[in-house]
Amino acid sequence: MLHDDLIDVLATTTHPARPWQPWHRPVTSPAVWTRRWGAGRIVVTTPGHDLDVLAHPAVRTVIERGMLWATRTA
């Protein structure tokens, strides 16, 4: 997931350093973030790698609120 300093981070996740992984320390990265692009709005959420995670009520709420925010107009 590529990101830059122009995003507004709403949540992060930390990946631990395990012996078989290429990184040697915990890595923290954005998990939910927004960005404005001209008159547009972008929301990104990266809840996990399985479809089961989408059934979790909290994940569903984050996705729904993100879609509402991104589709609102002034």
C-alpha positions as CSV (number, residue, x, y, z in Angstrom):
1,M,0.0,0.0,0.0
2,L,1.6,3.2,-1.1
3,H,0.9,6.4,0.7
4,D,2.3,9.9,1.1
5,D,2.3,12.8,3.6
6,L,-0.9,14.3,2.0
7,I,-3.2,11.7,3.6
8,D,-5.2,12.0,6.8
9,V,-4.6,8.8,8.8
10,L,-7.6,7.6,10.8
11,A,-6.2,4.2,12.0
12,T,-2.9,2.3,11.8
13,T,-1.8,-1.3,12.1
14,T,1.5,-2.6,13.3
15,H,3.0,-5.8,11.8
16,P,5.4,-7.6,14.1
17,A,8.8,-8.7,13.0
18,R,8.8,-12.5,12.7
19,P,11.9,-14.5,11.9
20,W,10.7,-15.5,8.4
21,Q,9.8,-11.9,7.3
22,P,12.2,-9.6,5.6
23,W,11.8,-6.7,8.1
24,H,13.7,-6.7,11.4
25,R,11.5,-4.5,13.5
26,P,7.7,-3.9,13.8
27,V,6.3,-1.9,10.9
28,T,3.4,0.5,11.5
29,S,1.4,1.7,8.5
30,P,-1.9,3.4,7.8
31,A,-5.0,1.0,7.8
32,V,-7.7,3.6,7.3
33,W,-7.0,7.0,5.6
34,T,-8.6,9.8,3.6
35,R,-7.4,12.3,1.1
36,R,-9.0,15.1,-0.9
37,W,-8.1,15.2,-4.6
38,G,-9.3,18.5,-6.1
39,A,-13.1,18.4,-5.6
40,G,-13.0,14.6,-5.0
41,R,-12.7,12.6,-1.8
42,I,-10.8,9.4,-1.4
43,V,-11.1,6.9,1.5
44,V,-9.0,3.8,1.8
45,T,-9.5,1.0,4.3
46,T,-7.4,-2.2,4.4
47,P,-9.2,-4.5,6.9
48,G,-7.5,-7.8,6.1
49,H,-6.9,-10.6,3.7
50,D,-10.1,-12.8,4.2
51,L,-13.7,-12.2,3.2
52,D,-14.7,-13.2,6.7
53,V,-13.3,-9.9,8.1
54,L,-16.0,-8.0,6.1
55,A,-18.7,-9.7,8.2
56,H,-17.4,-8.0,11.4
57,P,-19.7,-5.2,12.4
58,A,-16.9,-2.7,13.1
59,V,-15.3,-3.2,9.7
60,R,-18.7,-2.8,8.0
61,T,-19.3,0.5,10.0
62,V,-15.9,1.8,8.9
63,I,-16.6,1.0,5.2
64,E,-20.1,2.5,5.3
65,R,-19.0,5.7,7.0
66,G,-16.1,6.0,4.6
67,M,-18.5,5.7,1.6
68,L,-20.8,8.3,3.2
69,W,-17.9,10.7,3.7
70,A,-16.6,10.2,0.2
71,T,-20.0,10.8,-1.5
72,R,-21.1,13.9,0.3
73,T,-21.1,17.1,-1.5
74,A,-20.9,20.7,-0.3
